[in-house]
Amino acid sequence: MSVIAQSELERLLREGIIKVEPFSMDQVGPGSIDLHLANEFTVFKKVREVLHITDETDYRTISETIRVNDFFVLMPGESALARTVERITLPDDICGRLEGRSRFSRLGLLVHITASFMHPGISNHQVLEMYNASPFPLAVHPGTRICQFVFEKTIGHGHYRGRFADQ
């Protein structure tokens, strides 16, 4: 797989082969596009029971979704799910990875704990697995360019049809 660089990325976006909605060309960098933080966060309920991790485990049983107007406070050692404003639609021969931005990781904000790979054929908003690794509370603001999406060309074709295809 090869990373798709700026000139090719701009062409694929212009031609609608890769779709990002909403989108502005100023989001395109040398090897990725910046994505903005939405105002919706999924937080984990404080429970005192053991959560068994199996193929059937569903995060929705121990979480709730909230919307914020100004900012969301992520406490030290706390994680929350968030999502991007943008919906990304990929063809069957392009996949990608969500990556944090250095400016925020230097403050202790992890944008993706794990599961950063995005399959070919997706069409959804990207879910962020945010974690505060700093010793102080972090106020994250909707609209911030919080992460970047790196696009890669696949060898062959595939199409994601898994559990989170419609997120």
Long-range contacts (C-beta under 8 A, 24 or more apart in sequence): 1-95, 1-152, 1-153, 1-154, 1-155, 2-152, 2-153, 3-31, 3-150, 3-151, 3-152, 4-31, 4-94, 4-151, 4-152, 4-153, 5-30, 5-31, 6-30, 6-31, 9-33, 9-151, 12-94, 12-151, 17-91, 17-94, 18-88, 18-89, 18-90, 18-91, 18-94, 18-151, 19-87, 19-88, 19-89, 19-123, 20-86, 20-87, 20-88, 20-89, 21-86, 21-87, 21-89, 22-85, 22-86, 23-86, 27-145, 29-148, 31-150, 32-99, 32-148, 32-149, 32-150, 32-151, 33-148, 33-149, 33-151, 34-101, 34-145, 34-147, 34-148, 35-84, 35-85, 35-86, 35-98, 35-126, 35-145, 35-146, 35-147, 35-148, 35-149, 36-84, 36-85, 36-86, 36-142, 36-143, 36-144, 36-145, 36-146, 37-82, 37-84, 37-85, 37-128, 37-140, 37-141, 37-142, 37-143, 37-144, 37-146, 38-82, 38-83, 38-84, 38-85, 38-125, 38-142, 39-67, 39-68, 39-69, 39-142, 40-65, 40-66, 40-67, 40-82, 40-83, 41-65, 41-66, 41-67, 41-68, 41-72, 41-80, 41-81, 41-82, 42-66, 42-80, 42-81, 42-82, 43-80, 44-79, 44-80, 68-142, 70-141, 71-139, 71-140, 71-141, 71-142, 72-139, 72-140, 72-142, 73-137, 73-138, 73-139, 73-140, 74-109, 74-130, 74-131, 74-132, 74-137, 74-138, 74-139, 74-140, 75-132, 75-137, 76-132, 76-133, 76-134, 76-135, 76-136, 76-137, 77-132, 77-133, 78-131, 78-132, 79-113, 79-129, 79-130, 79-131, 79-132, 80-130, 81-127, 81-128, 81-129, 81-130, 82-127, 82-128, 82-130, 82-140, 82-146, 83-125, 83-126, 83-127, 83-128, 83-167, 84-125, 84-126, 84-128, 84-146, 84-147, 85-125, 85-142, 85-143, 86-125, 86-126, 87-123, 87-124, 87-125, 88-118, 88-122, 88-123, 88-124, 88-125, 88-126, 88-149, 89-122, 89-123, 90-118, 90-119, 90-120, 90-121, 90-122, 90-123, 90-151, 91-120, 91-121, 92-120, 92-121, 92-154, 92-157, 92-158, 92-159, 93-120, 93-153, 93-154, 93-156, 93-157, 94-120, 94-151, 94-152, 94-153, 94-154, 95-119, 95-120, 95-151, 95-152, 95-154, 95-158, 96-149, 96-150, 96-151, 96-152, 97-149, 97-150, 97-152, 98-126, 98-128, 98-147, 98-148, 98-149, 98-150, 99-147, 99-148, 99-149, 99-150, 100-147, 100-148, 101-145, 101-146, 101-147, 101-148, 104-146, 107-134, 107-138, 108-132, 108-133, 108-134, 108-135, 108-136, 108-138, 109-133, 109-134, 109-138, 109-140, 111-146, 111-147, 112-147, 118-149, 119-158, 119-159, 119-160, 119-162, 120-154, 120-157, 120-158, 120-159, 120-160, 121-158, 121-159, 121-160, 121-161, 122-160, 122-165, 123-165, 124-164, 124-165, 124-166, 124-167, 125-167, 127-164, 127-167
